[in-house]
Amino acid sequence: MGKIWRISGPVVIAEEMRGSQVYEVVDVGDDRLTGEIIGLEQDKAVIQVYEDTTGLRVGEPVVGTGEILMVELGPGIVGNIYDGVQRSLVTMMGDIGDFLLRGARTDALDREKKWHFTPSVKAGDEVNEGDIIGSVPETGLIEHRIMVPIGIQGKVLEISEGDFTVEDTIAMLEYDGQKKPLTMMQRWPARKPRIYKERFPPEDLLVTGTRVMDYLFPLALGGKAAIPGGFGTGKTVNLQQMARWSQTHLNIYVGCGERGNEMADVLYSFKKLRDPATDRLLQEKEIFIANTSNMPVVAREISIYTGITMAEYFRDMGYDVLLVADSTSRWAEAMREIGARLEETPGEEGFPTYLGSRLASFYERSGRVQCVGKPERMGSATVIGSVSPPGADFSEPVTQATLRIVDALYSLDVALANKRHFPTINWLQSYSLYSESVDKWWNKISPDYTDVRNRTLIILQNEAELEEIVRLVGPEALPEDDKLLLLVARMIREDFLMQSAYHPVDTYSSPERSHMMLSTIIKFYDLAKELSESGMLVSEISALKHVQRISRMKDVPHEEFEKYVKDLRADMEKMTIEQEGGM
Amino acid sequence: MESLQLFTRQTKAISTARRSLLLIESIPGIRFNEIVEVELGTGETRTGQVIEVGKTTTVVQVFGGVSEVDLLNSQVRYKGETLKLPVSPDILGRIFDGSGNPIDGGPPIIADSYLDINGIPANPASRMPPAEFIETGISAIDGLNVLVRGQKLPIFSGSGLPHNKIAAQILRQAALRGKAEEFAIVFGAVGVSYDDAAYFISNLEETGALSRAVGFINTASSPVIERLSTPRLALTAAEYLAWEQDLHVLVILTDITNYCDALRELAAMRGEIPSRRGYPGYMYTDLASMYERAGRIAGREGSVTILPILTMPDDDITHPIADLTGYITEGQIVLSRALERKRIYPPIDVFLSLSRMMKEGIGEGNTREDHNNVFMQSYAVYAEGNYLREISTVIGSEALSDRDRVYLDAADRFEQEFISQNEFTRRSVEETLGTAWNIFSMLPREDLKLIQEEYIKKYLPEAPKA
């Protein structure tokens, strides 16, 4: 046991700490605040404290726990709301009320609740680390697969079906003459990546339901992406949409240094919204980590690791997991603050020089892998982080360090936000390196996907060039074919790229639906070109009822959609014939 | 331990006095962040705060600076406490300074309890998403940038723009629709001129709102350090009124720019490494620790709504103060110098303004069924008109089509009739929406693409006005 020697904000130095280890968790002071040792020198330990240090005194006790910071993994984790150090905020609400008093402790997993465990191995079987030995129906959407913890193996002496708490013994192993009881709960150090057998490049689309992402800049399962954008560009809404509708098995939402009201909004909406594929409450496939901007800064730093460890754990069960982190800039700022307190030599804009490597090692924990253990299975963890560049200036260190590591960029645009074009993903600046690898996936939906996508991007590029000219000569001075291109580009923007997160139908667009919408617009372009060549003015074309019908496509309910588009397309063909007939 | 403290709570062992800092030989039991009194040889007393404490040395920042501190006779007394505000229902109707002392000539507050001015963060799981529409009577806000209870919505202004008038108008007019309930008002003036502070107070007096208001005033001539405590005192009072007294509280904090400059000044005195434009790297977190005190809590009656006002240096919205605020608050009301020059009051730039909580607060049951459609169509029309305005400055309006000229007119009318209104006019949300519909009626009907057909039938005025 040591004693506090110096206090400077969230950083505390304790003396008489011989025998401690770096990253060991310690209880600091009479109130037993949670801290973590981040450096040792002689008998002194430098500790970052996860709670407000106001009122601490020199000489108060510091007690080591002998453990590094662990994440508890087991049934009860899905649907829960945690703070950065995995204290259950739901439990705390019941225990200490509506405000987060210091020194409060809760278990991450409910110790009382019983879960029904069904084994998938039997006595006499040999099991190894990572093997699935049974499962628990944790929610209506997640079957929690119980795995042999890493580092453990042996022969199953006994295992039985029944109702157990996470601490009850569900199976007894024997290895080398030693007996080893297994429970449904395991623990893993947050800062250490979990192991896998082999890593593979991503190749399947992560269906987000957001058209501009899925169609133009697809993200792949196991990929990593960033969403930078100035304030008001809708970073948080974008991420919330992804956490809501992504067709993954499980989503983890890390609110890192962001708004409390928005967090409340997310939590409430997940209690009401239903998964489009299964009609179950979204809450049943979601884990929340909430460390709002007014909660202690240091806990932001660890919240990201707590989240990614959970993502890896479910990946190891053979699931596709998405982790969204909002915002990585606040995480970086937490590092900057600790760095400054430690009087480290700062890098660019005061950020620590290890900013880039920390970001990289976080994003690198994503991936599509073959999991450890039997039965053989693939799992993936996809990571997407928002970045909040000061003054929407993308040249700042966090954005730049992030761009070096991610493979997809969704660049949010203040100008689009001011025009109320949402989502504000800029189609000229965003990119995805996964687009080629998921082509195969898309071509199963439709063989002409690649063609439609490429033509769309070219139309939008041409529009940007024409816009410059329009600003000089006015729209009326353009030749007819350019006017038509502008009309179609506008249709692509307003009737396809724009998508309302708040419209009950438009909020989620399946890949099939997205493809039908966009290919209809492109089809219209081809037919309208013929009309234009045969003498029809673009002002007349734009007044065609078909244009308006195309603009209504996005609101057509899913069950009527196919017929709506089929009819529309048939009528579009006729509009050609009528015109030619009239000539 | 406790008895030990009694006779060791003061010391003369000051080794260094530099800038605003004192280095003092440590005595046992000093608490991090606790408040100290520094008694000078002259008998004058200053307040300070422990900003670092070690076994041998304690660092104290003295509010008001270290001038006249001498190392022989000055004495430091530790108070064992952080800054606290005495509260009771009697704080309503009172005015305090930036240390929480009454300055209205009234008696001191007999406290029911003392609250730490830094507050305690609310559990995110206990929060309730804000959703109740506040009618401010200002069309540009009620129609397009709706304010709801529990929201934090700043006014981004510039020097010389009428932010005080707008804030005072909101204070006078804000009410929930159809309910007689009135807001309690907490007013925190940070480093503002005496005249600005007096303007708000006389405004509250004239409307009789002073009896349900609390003021905390730190004028430009008051100590700089109190600029950091003033908004926190105000928010502590607001939280007390909301969470303990079940009141709906509207907090005005002005001017956050002065607050941030004070933060920078004190950080520089400590020799901290500065971030953008010299402001400390933790300014986001520091501002969040105040703004995040807005909200609603499930199962509690009251609410805290915060309207911070800040003046953007050089009207620059990317300046760190505006920028970091925008990242924390749920939108912003941005004032425009261009509109001000056109003599439009309130000069609210609706493109740069935004309310993130809007969708929750509008529609049937809150405002009116067509609100969202009208909101979207208004933006579209005004944006189109503005775009054409821009083009026509280059190519001349003769080169535009007839349809385009209608949009130019619509944009003008939007500014003249919708955004513009009298400082003392309180428009109901129906009047606000009606004004928009009047403008829509001059457009070709098929252009109203963003409005559902049934609303067009119901609300579009019959004969378009010439």
Interface residues (C-beta under 8 A of the other chain):
Chain A: W5 R6 I7 S8 I13 E15 D52 T53 T54 G55 L56 R57 V58 G59 I81 L89 V90 M92 M93 G97 D98 F99 L100 L101 G230 F231 G232 G255 G257 R259 G260 N261 E262 M263 A264 D265 L267 Y268 A290 T292 S293 N294 M295 V297 R330 E333 R336 E337 A340 P346 E349 G350 S388 P390 G391 A392 D393 A417 N418 K419 R420 V470 R471 L472 V473 G474 P475 E476 A477 Y502 Q548 S551
Chain B: S26 P28 G29 I30 R31 F32 N33 E34 I51 E52 V53 G54 K55 T82 N118 I120 P121 A122 N123 P124 A125 S126 R127 M128 P129 P130 G150 Q151 K152 W243 E272 I273 P274 S275 R276 G281 Y282 Y284 T285 A288 S289 E292 R293 A294 G295 I297 A298 G299 R300 T318 H319 P320 D323 L324 G326 Y327 I328 E330 G331 Q332 F351 L352 L354 R356 M357 K359 E360 M376 Y379 A380 A383 E390 I391 V394 I395 A399 L400 S401 E446 K449
